[in-house]
Amino acid sequence: MSKGEIGIGIVGYGMMGKAHSYGYTVAPVMRKLHYRPRLRVISGRDETKVAAAAAAYGIESWVADWRKLIRRPDVEIVDICTPPGTHAEIAAAAAAAGKAVICEKPLGVTYAQAAAALHAVETAHVLNAVGFNYRRLPAVSLMKRMIDEGAVGSVRLVRGSWLSDEFVDPAVPFDWRFDRSLGGTTIADLGSHLFDMATWMVGPISEVSGQSATFVTERSGRNVTVDEASSALVRFASGARGVFEMARTAVRRPCDLMLEVNGDRGTLVFEYARLNELLYGDGEDRAELYGMRRIRAEQQSHPYAKDWWPVGQGVGYGSSFVNQLGDLLERWPDGPWEPDFAQGAAVQAVCEAIERSAAQRRWVEVAEVMDDRLPPSGAAPPALRATSPRAARSRPHGADRS
């Protein structure tokens, strides 16, 4: 039975504002919540568009200035769905006003921004969360649980990719996505989801070696300042190795996300195109069963499945927002919320380490970004050796590629 309402203010009316509005609307339909979200207000600079969004999304009112939204006493949670370069400023202002803060990923376009947002919510002692919604897909949560339960044994290898075709056409006009100071890199925009899921499942990343490319360097007469395609080799603190690719230039790849984990006893694979399923290979299966089995992540015992439809019906993209916001609302007002800004800042440090590695053509420790320290003058980059995470630096960037 509901104990009351929670006032929600959404900053930003684009695709993410729409997705979050959907999540708040559906969450109390699919599960029992002690506090029901009430969509009080949405903000956006274009008055005509934000007014239309408020009407379409079922939001009571709108304002053109997000600062007015934050000052409203009937708003208890500020949900930030604007371009990444604006996140830290809005989050800090909301925290200073005593509001709980939910922020879309990435938390900032730099680690400094993410760390500032983290400092703001910690200083204000307010609940905070980052929108890593793919964690809340049933199959992804099941993958995490199976790894924790030892289904693959000791993790050795992780690989992930996110391929899209949104930047393929050179005639696509310049907008904020091509401005690094506002939209962030492809590494941060797409890769942040991959690094969040990977570190959630396997543990922190300690070192990276990245490369990036921009194939169309000018759009609408303006310089493009973001990467269109990037990849990275990574070393996890556990000793596991990983390889990741993020690209917006893959023809006929609309939103192809994949994550695979190989251990010494088994393999798990998640493919977004079949988001209700996992592939699982058990190294202890009988020889005549050699191969991968397909698991439908829809049984009542699977994460989130009991909140949705009977087995065989499946869920979609929107369910990840319903599950995410439902989890946060269930923990209102005491928390804790997760993934929180600390986890969002840690992911941003990985992204910035890859950006730095690609620019400087060397291996970069994630701690270097978090401490903002540079390697000693003349220091050699690290070797990629499986024997030690702190192996002696002896080979140049890229020497281990075959």
HELIX and SHEET records of a PDB file:
HELIX    1   1 MET A   15  MET A   30  1                                  16    
HELIX    2   2 GLU A   47  TYR A   57  1                                  11    
HELIX    3   3 TRP A   66  ARG A   71  1                                   6    
HELIX    4   4 PRO A   84  THR A   86  5                                   3    
HELIX    5   5 HIS A   87  ALA A   96  1                                  10    
HELIX    6   6 TYR A  111  ALA A  124  1                                  14    
HELIX    7   7 ASN A  133  ARG A  136  5                                   4    
HELIX    8   8 PRO A  138  ASP A  148  1                                  11    
HELIX    9   9 TRP A  176  PHE A  178  5                                   3    
HELIX   10  10 ARG A  180  GLY A  183  1                                   4    
HELIX   11  11 THR A  186  ASP A  189  1                                   4    
HELIX   12  12 GLY A  191  VAL A  202  1                                  12    
HELIX   13  13 TYR A  272  ARG A  274  5                                   3    
HELIX   14  14 ALA A  287  LEU A  289  5                                   3    
HELIX   15  15 ALA A  305  ASP A  307  5                                   3    
HELIX   16  16 TYR A  317  GLU A  330  1                                  14    
HELIX   17  17 PHE A  341  GLN A  360  1                                  20    
HELIX   18  18 VAL A  366  ASP A  371  1                                   6    
SHEET    1   A 6 SER A  61  VAL A  63  0                                        
SHEET    2   A 6 TYR A  35  SER A  43  1                                        
SHEET    3   A 6 GLY A   4  VAL A  11  1                                        
SHEET    4   A 6 ILE A  77  ILE A  80  1                                        
SHEET    5   A 6 ALA A 100  GLU A 104  1                                        
SHEET    6   A 6 ASN A 128  GLY A 131  1                                        
SHEET    1   B 9 ARG A 293  ARG A 296  0                                        
SHEET    2   B 9 GLU A 277  ASP A 282 -1                                        
SHEET    3   B 9 GLY A 266  GLU A 271 -1                                        
SHEET    4   B 9 ASP A 256  GLY A 263 -1                                        
SHEET    5   B 9 VAL A 155  LEU A 163 -1                                        
SHEET    6   B 9 ARG A 241  ALA A 247  1                                        
SHEET    7   B 9 ALA A 229  PHE A 236 -1                                        
SHEET    8   B 9 ILE A 205  ALA A 213 -1                                        
SHEET    9   B 9 VAL A 364  GLU A 365 -1                                        
SHEET    1   C 2 GLU A 218  ARG A 219  0                                        
SHEET    2   C 2 ARG A 222  ASN A 223 -1                                        
END                                                                             
